């Protein structure tokens, strides 16, 4: 029986290390990104995963309408395509 415990304990320790170093931080990051996407409002400046920078014009259930550039082109994108919410004060 003690030999069996010597084999099982290291496996349990390795699983715990993987959970706390890899799985848990990734889940936390996904949850934060989802909260950020759900809290977007008209006027927020965002960057998409494709690198498009724009200002939110309309918020729908699963999509957003953003306005890009000086020519005011409007694009409808899905919420999951939002990478970051930009801080307009940081540009100045």
N, C-alpha and C positions, 0 to 999 in steps of 0.2 A: 504493500500500500504506500509506503513512503516514496518508493521509486516512481509511482504513478503521480504523486503530488509534485515531485521534482520536474516532471515533464509538463504538467498542466499549468503550474504557476507562471513560468516564463511566457507561455502562450497568452495567458490572461493579461499579463503585464504588457506585452506587445500590442494586443488589441486595445488596451486602455490608452497607450501612448498614441497610437494611430487616431483614436477618437479625439483626444484632446489637442493633438497637433495638426490634424488634417480635416477631419469631418466637422467638428464643432465650429471652428472659425469660418469654414466655407458656408455652413448653414446660416451663421450669424450675418455674414456679408450678403447673402441672398435676401435675407429678411430685411436688412437695412435698405437695399436697393429697391425692393418691392414697396416699402413704406415711402421712400422718396418719390417713386413713380405715382403712387396713389395720392400724394399730397401736392402734386403739381397744380398750379393755378394760372389763370390768364395773366400774362405779363412776365412770367418766369423765363429766364434765358437758359436754354438747354443745349447739350451736345448729344448727337445720336451716336450709335456704335459705328456708323459709317463716316463720322467726322463732320456731319452737317451741323452748323451752329445756327440757332434760330430762337425766336421769341414765341411763346405759346399764345395762340389767338383764340382757340376753343378747346375745351376738354370734353370728350365724350366718354362713354363707358370703357371701351377698349382701345380707343384711338385718340390722337391729339392732332390739331391743325396748328402748324407752326409757320411763321413768316420769316423768310431768310433774306438777307442782303438789302441793299439800298433800293433794288427794283421791286421789293415787296412781293416776292413769289411766295405763294402759300402751298404747303405740302401737308398731306394727311399721312401720319405715320402711326404705327401701333405703339402702345405704351412700353412693351418689352424692348423696343429698339432704342430707348433712352439710356444713354451711358451715364451722364452726369448732369447735375443742375449747376449752372455757372453762377458765380457771384459777380454782378455787374460792377460793384465797388472795387473789385480786385483789378479791373482793367485800368483804372485811373491812376 
